[in-house]
Amino acid sequence: METAKRLAKGQKSNAGLQLDLSLTYEKVGNVLMAQGKLLEALDVYQQSFNIHRTLANQDKTNADWQRNLAVSYEKVGNVKAAQGKLPEALDAYQESLATAKRLAKFDSRFQWNFAVSYEKVGNVLEAQGKLAEALDVYQQEMAIAKRLADQDKTNAVWKRNLAVSYEKVGDVKAAQGKLPEALDAYQESLATAERLVESDSRFQWNFAVSYEKVGNVLEAQGKLAEALDVYQQEMAIAKRLADQDKTNADWQRNLALSYKKVGDVNAARGKLPEALDVYQQAIAHFTKALQLDPNQYDSYLGGAHAKQIIADFQGALKDYLRYVDLAPQDQRAKDHAQLFIWLLRAREGRIFEANLELSAYLERRPDASTGDWIAKIGNFLLDKIGETDFFAAAGSSDRETDRGQHCEASYYAGMKRLLGGDKTTAAEYLRKCLATQETNFDEYIFAHAEIQRIGPTM
């Protein structure tokens, strides 16, 4: 990079040298970003951006320079998003979108840059909970993806992009609780992915992800037999990919997650012996994935869930702790792991340690002062909220929220009763958790396992 700086320093009017320097900055930024050095990456990307902006302003008809500027805005937005600075990320992505929009008007080759900018804006809006706005943006992205895929039906990349666009729309519909509409979008994604794999086997995992999305909705709708069938088809693809490359940590993790999905559905159907066999397979593949990549934090989370269900409580606690250490700094991603850590420590009789740890976590959460639902669960576990008030707090005017929060409230109340030696009331509350039919909640699956372990209470 120093050579590129020296060459460009004395020749600011030499567009070629300035462009070389900006691209060098960008490559350095990519490496820093991959290393998690976000402040350093941002500084380098901004220096690259300054050059691209100068060049783009010099010649507004140069499509390549306009495209470079759009990408530079996107790179800055990526760092801001990774830092959790969503408003600043949104500003950068919207600048990228505006630049890409101008670019696409006079050079149709860059239509996909336009679509990617829509997707980035949509991602931030979705993360901010602005679902209606995110949906609008994703649908505009999908319109471009459809147009490109229709223009060249042999282009595998365009097909893949269209499948992902349907998936994005489905994700928002699912988050809005519009499960039939989400299922329609995911099934369109699945059909597109199926056509894609027929012409290009490189995209098999896109096909598997589409199966998973369809299965998730079917599971949430309580259509467990149909969900199981779909997850098993996903697992067949995951097995094939994992067998093709046994050194690929991602394929091993994906196969483990597929086993876990099948196990979860069997558990939700009350078929715990079948589920336990599948969870053992999931744990074996999570272990393989972590041997290949010890920093794969989501494998620790998946392994912890499976171990908790098979009653390997010490193993589950160890994996949850590793997940919390390694996972990104988004506190919300760790919320439920911290609640499960409290239960596992309390199960070992280490209630003082469990209380200290959970109290510290709740105090440093971004929503610490808002008294949100996670805070209420935590305060209930810490005996700061009584059982009656806790159940009352689970109520919501939104039907889906109410059902989900009552599922969780019944599970945590049941677990506190169980840890206190009251198996009869514990079983009653855990059955209330199951009565909510929130089959894709971890608490629902764990409740099934706990009831099996409690056995008859009368």
N, C-alpha and C positions, 0 to 999 in steps of 0.2 A: 504493500500500500504506500510506503514511503516513496518508492520510485514514481508511482502514479501521481503522488502529491507534488513532487519536484517538477515533473514534466508539465503538469497542469498549472502550477503556480505562476510561471512566467508567461503563460499563453492563455489568458482568460478568454480570448476571442476564438481560440481553437476549439470548435465544438466537439471534434473527435476526441481530443485529450480530456476535455471536461466530462464527456460521456463515459470514457474509460474509468475516470476517477470515481464517478458516481456509481458505476456498476461494481467497482472494487469495494466501495463503502458498503454497498448492499450485500455483497457476499460475506464480508466480515460481520455485518449485522445478523445475517442468517445463522452464522456459527454461534455468535453470542446468544442469540435467541434460543437456539437448541441447547445451549449450556445453562439456560435459565438466568443469564446475566442481563436482566431486563433494562436496567438503567443505562448500561454501556451500549446495549443494542439500540436503544432509543436515540442515544446521542449520535451513533453512526448513521442510523436511518435518516435522522433529521438533516445530517450533512449531505447525504445522498439526495434527499428531497429538495434541499435548497438549490442544488445544481439542476435537477430535473425541472424545477419550477422556472428557473432562469431560462433554460433552453426552450421550454414550452411557450413561454411568453415572447421569446424572440421570433418564433415561427408557429403561429396558431394553426397552420395548415399541415404541419408535419405530424402525420398520424402516429408514427413511432414515438415521437417525443411526448405527445399527448398521452399515449398509452403508458409510457414510463412514469409520467406524473401521476396517473391514476393508480399505478402499482405502488408508487412511493407513499401516497396517502394511505393505501391499504396496509402497507408495512407498519407505518406509524400507528394505525388503528389496531393492528394485531398486538402490538406491545401494550398499548393502553388497555385493551381488553384483558390481556394476561395479567396486568397490574390491578384489575378490578375497577379501573376508572372508566366505567361504561359511558357516561355522558361525553367524555373527551374522545373515547373510541368512536362513538356514534358521529361526532362532528367530523372526524377524519374519514370515516366510511362514507358519509354523505358528500364530502368533497370529492372523494374517489368516484362516487356514483355520478355526480354532476359532470365531472371530467369525462367519464366513460360515455355518458349520454351524448355529449357534444361530439366525442370521437366517433361513436357509432353512426351519427347522422351523415358524416361525409366519408366513412370507410366501413363498409359492412363486414369486413374481415374481423372486426373487433367486437362483434355482437356479444360474444361470450364474456369478454371483459365487463361489458355492461351488466350481464346477468350475474356475474360473480359479485359485483358491487351491490346489487340488490340483495343477494344472499347475506353478505356481511352486515348490511344495515338491518336486515330481518333478524339475524342472530342476536344482535344487541337488543333490539326491541323485544324479542322473545325473552331474553335474559332479564329485562327490566319488567317483565310481566305485562307489557303492552301488546297483548295477543292479537287484538283486532288490527292494529297497525302492522304488526309483523305478518299477519296473514295476507294483508293487501300487498305488501312488498314481495312476499314469497310467490304470490299468484302472478305478479308482473314478471318475476324471474322465470316462472314456469312457462309463461306465454312465449318468452324468448327461446327457452329450451325446446318447446314443442316445435316452434318454427324451424329451428336449426335441425332437429331430428327429422322433420318432414322433408327438409331440403335434401338431405343425404341419408337415406335409410340404411346405407352400408357403413356409416360412420359409428363405430362402437363407442367412442368417447361421447358423442352427442346423445346416444341412447342412455349411457350411464348417467350423464348429467340430467336427463329427463327423469330417470328413475329416482335420483336424489331429490329433484324438485318436488315430485309427488310425495316423497317421504317427508320433506319439510312441511308441506301443507298438512299432511296427516298428523305430524307432531303437534302442530298448533291446534288442530281440531280435537285431538286427544286431550290436550291441556285445557281446552275449553269445556271438556266433558261431552263433546259431540261425537260419541263413539261410533255411531253408524256412518257418519260422514268421514271420520278418521279411517274407518275400515275400508270405505270406498277408495280413498286416496292411497292407502297402503296396498290394496289389491291392484290398483293401476300401476303402482311402483313394482309390485311383484311380477305382473304380466310383462312390463317393459324389461325388467331384469332377466326374465326367462328368455325373451327374444334376444337379449344382449348376449347371454351365455351361449346360445345356439350358434352365434357367429364369432364369439371370441371368449374362449375359456378363461382368459386372464381375469375376468370379472366375476368369477364364481362367488366371491365373498359378498359382492353386492346382492347377488341372488339370495344368499343365506340371510343377510340383514333384512331383506324384504320379507322373508318368511318370519323372522323374529318379530318384526313390527306387526304383522298380521296376527301372529300368535298372542302378542301382548294385549291387543284389543279383545280378541276372543276370550282370553283369560279374564280380563277386566269385566267382560259381559257375563262371566260365569259359564261360558260355553267351554267347559274344561276338556271334554272329549275331542272337540274340534281343535282346541289349542294344542293339545298333546300331539295330535297328528301333524300339525304344522311344525311344532318344535322338533319332532323326530325327523322331518324332512330337512330342517335346518341342520340338525346334528349330523345327518348323513353327509352333507356337503362339508361340514367342519371336520369330520373324520377323514374324508378324502384329502382335504388340504393338509391336515396335520400329518398324515401318512406320507404325503409327497415330500415334506421337508420337516424332519423330526428335530431340526436345530432351530426352527423358527418359533421364538417365544410367543409371538402374537397368535400364531395358529394353535399352539398348545392352550393358550388362555381362552381363545374363542371356543375351542372344543370343550374345555372345562365349563365355560359359561353355558354352552348348549346342554351339557349333562345336567347342570344345576337347574336350568329351565324345566327340563323333563322331570327332575326330582321335585321341584316346587309344585308342578301340576299334580303329580301323583300324591304328594302330601296334602294338597288342597282337596283332592278327591277322597281323602281318608285312607289311602293305600300306602301307609307308612312303611311296611316292610319292603315294598317295591322301591319306594323313594330312597330308603337308606342304601340300597345297593347302588343306585344311580349316584347318590351323593358321594359314595366312596370313590367312584370313577371320577367325579368332578374334582375331588380333593387330590387324587393322583395326578391329574393333568394340571391343576393349579401349581402343584409342587414342581412338576417338570418345567412349567413356564418360569417359575421363580429361580430354578437352577440355571436356566438360560439367561434370565434377566432379573437379578435380585431387586431392582428398583421398580418393578411392575406393580404399582400400588393397588390397582384394581384386582389383581390376582389375590392379594392379601385379603381384600374385602370379600371377594367371592368365597375364598377358602374359609374365612371366619364364619360366614353365614352357614356354609355346609357343615362345618364342625360343630356349630351351636346346635344344629338340628340332630346330629348323631350323638350328642351328649359328650363330645370332646371339649369340655368347657375351658380347660387350661389352654388347649391348642387354639380355640376360638379367641380367647383373650389375647394371647400372644399375637395373633394375626391382626386383630383390630388395632392393637397398639402400634404395630408396624405400619398399618394403613394410615393411621392418624399422623405418624411421623413423616411419611413419604408423600401423602396426597397434596395437591396444590393448596395454596393458602386461602381458597374460598371456604370460609368457615361452614357455610350451609351444607357443603358436601360431607362434612364430618359430623353433623348433628346427631344422626341416628346411631352412628358408630359409638359416639360418646355415651349415649343412653344405654346401649348394649354393654359397654365397658362397665358402667355402674352396676348393672344387673349381675354381670359375671363376677366382679369383685365382691359384691354383696353375697353372692352365692358361696363364695369362699370364706365368708365371715369377716371380710376386711371392709366393714362398713365405714369406718372412720376415714380410711384412705379413699374409698369410693366417693364419699361426700366432699372431701377436700378437692379431689380432681374435678368432679362435675361442677362444683361451685366456681372454681377458677375458670373453667371453660365457659360457663354461662355469662360470667362477668365480662369476658373479652369478646363475646359474640357481637357482630355489627348491630343486631337487633336487641341488644341487652336491655335497652330502656323501653322497648315497645310492648313487652309482655306478650309476645307472640305465642303460638301454640307450643313450639319446642320449649320455650322458657317455662310454660305452664307444666309441661310434662316433667321437666327437670326439677321445678320447685315442688311438685308432688312427690317425686322420689326423695327429695331432700327434707320432706315433712314440713315444708313451708305452706303447703295447701292441703287441706283435708280432703278426704275421699269424696264427700258429698259435693263440695265446691268444685273439685276436679271434674266430676261427671257433668256438673252444670256448665262448666267452662267449655266442654266439648261440643255443646250445641251451636248450631249455625243456621242462618236462614237459607243458606245454599245447601240443597239436598245432598250433593256429592260430598261437599266439605263436611257436613254433619255426619254422614255415614263413615267417612274415613277417620274423622277424629274420634268417633265413638268406638271404632275398631281398635284404635291405638289406646284410648283411655281404658277400655275393658282389658286389654292385654297387660298394660302396666299396672293397673289396679290388681289384676289377678296375680301377677308376678310378685307384687309386694305382699299380698296375702300368703302366697306360697312360701316366700322366704321367711315369713313370720310363723309358719307352721300350720296355717289354716287352709288345709287342702280342699275342704268342702266349698268354701266361698271362692277360693282360687279357681276351682273347676267351673263354678257357676259363671264367674266373670269371663273366663277363657271361652266358654261356650257362647257367651254374648258377643265376644269378639268374632267368633265364627259365624254367628247369625247375621252379621253385617254383610257377609258375602264379598268382602274386599279381598278377593282371592289373590291379587297381585301385590298385596302388602306383605312385607317381611313379618310383621307382627302376626298376621293371619296364619302364615306358615308355621311360625314358632309356636303359636297357640295350639295347633294340631299336635305338634310333637310333645308339648308339655302335658296335654290331656292324656295322651297315650302313656306317658311316664307316671302320671298321678294314678291312673287306673280307677277302679270303682271307688266311689266316695260314700256310698250308702250301704 
